[in-house]
Each structure stands twice: as structure tokens, then as C-alpha cells.
Amino acid sequence: MTTTDTVPEVITRYLHASDTHDSRMAADCFTADGTVEDEGRTYTGREEIFQWREHGLSEWTYTTTVTGDQSVSEEHHRVMVRVEGNFPGGLVDLTFDFTLRGELVAALRIVG
């Protein structure tokens, strides 16, 4: 994983947790009512986000590389990520749209 200095610390922490497969650390980056939208489903709250991360880890092995980032506003940040692993297709470029509330992630929308 590589990041730039323009990414807020909580996003860097989330990406690190994702890269090291630490589902609890990833979930703890979110507000108590935080949401993740991924593959047409929405996960709400830290426990659902934790379970979503755990499910993905049980199915696939993968690595992530940040390929770019953009600060849309103080609260909204976009991070482009390349994911490589043993899932169907083996390679995908994704956009992570983060919405922050204070020092935590309020929403993450993953677009492929």
C-alpha cells in the first residue's frame, strides 16, 4: 500500500487495516453509524462493517495499491485503488469515496 500526504490520517489507517487484513481496525475507523456501500449492498455500523470485512477475507487473498487520490472537499475524499488477488478476474481498479465526520469515516462507497 502506498498513500500520499494529502489523504487524511483515518483514511490512511483504514487502507493500512485493509492491507494488513485487520477487520477490527478497519471497522474502528468508522463512526458508530458509519456505512459501507459495496457491490450493491449497504453495511451499517461498526459490527456490520467488521463482518463485511471478515467475509471478504475468508473468501479471497489480495493486496491493494493506491494509484491516486483526490480531495473533493474537507469531508469528501476519493482514493483510487488497484486490488490484485485470487478472486475472479484477479485484478480490479476501484474508487473508494470516503465521507468523513470529524476524525472518522461516516461513509465509504466502493465503485468498480
N, C-alpha and C positions, 0 to 999 in steps of 0.2 A: 504494500500500500504506500502511495505517495500522496502528499497533500501540499497545498500552498499556504502561505501565511495569511491569505485572505479568508480562509474558512474559520468560522467561529469554533472555539475550543470544544463545545459539546458535539459538534458535527465530527470533528477530528476524533473525539473519544468514541462516538458511535461507529465510525469507519474502522477504528482500531479494534473495537469489540467484535465487529463483523469479521474482520480479517483473522482474528485470533479465535473465532468461534466461541466467544463468551456471551451467551444469550442473556444472562442476568445483567451484565454491564450494559449491553445494548438496550435492554428494556428500561434500565435505570436512567437512561439519557432522556426519557420522555416524561412529560407532565403526567399526573395521575390519570387524567382523562385523554391522554395523547392517542393519536390514531396512526395506523399504517394502512395505506391502500396499495395492494399488490395483487396482480393477476385477477382483477375483478372482485376481490374481497376486501372488506374493511375489518381491521382488528383494533379494538378499543380498550385502552387501559394497559397498564404495565404487564399484568398477568397474561392477557391475550397476546400481547406483543412478544413476551417471553415464549409462550407456546408456539407461536408462528415461527420464531427463530429456531427453536428446538426441532420442530418438524422438518424445516429445511435442512438442518444439519444432519438429521437422521437419514435423509434421502440422498444427499449429494455431498461430494467433496469439491471444494472450489477455492480459488484465490481471486482477489479483487485488486484492480489497479485504477487509481484516479487518473482520468485522462484530461480533466478540465474542471473549472468551477466558475461560477458567476454569482455575484451578489446582486440580486434583483432589488432588494431594499434591506433595511436594517433587520427586518424579521424574516425575509424570504431569501433563501439561498439555493442555488441549483448546482449539483455536483454530477459530473459525467463519470461513469464507472464502467470499466471493462471487466467482465466476470468470465473466468475460464475454469472448467471443471468437467466432471464426468456425467453431467446432465445431458439430455438430448440436445444435439447441436454443438455442445462443448464450448461455445463462445457466444457471448451476447454483450452488446453495449447498452447500458441502461442510464437513465437520468433519474437522479434522486432529487425530488423537490422537497426541501425542508421548509417548514414554517416554525419559527421559534416564538416562545413566550417566555420572556425573561432569559434565564440561563439554560432552559430546557427546550426540547423539541415538542411542539404541540401537534405537529402533523408531518408525516412523511408520505409522499406519493411517489411510487416507483413506476416509471414508464419505460417500456422497451421498444 
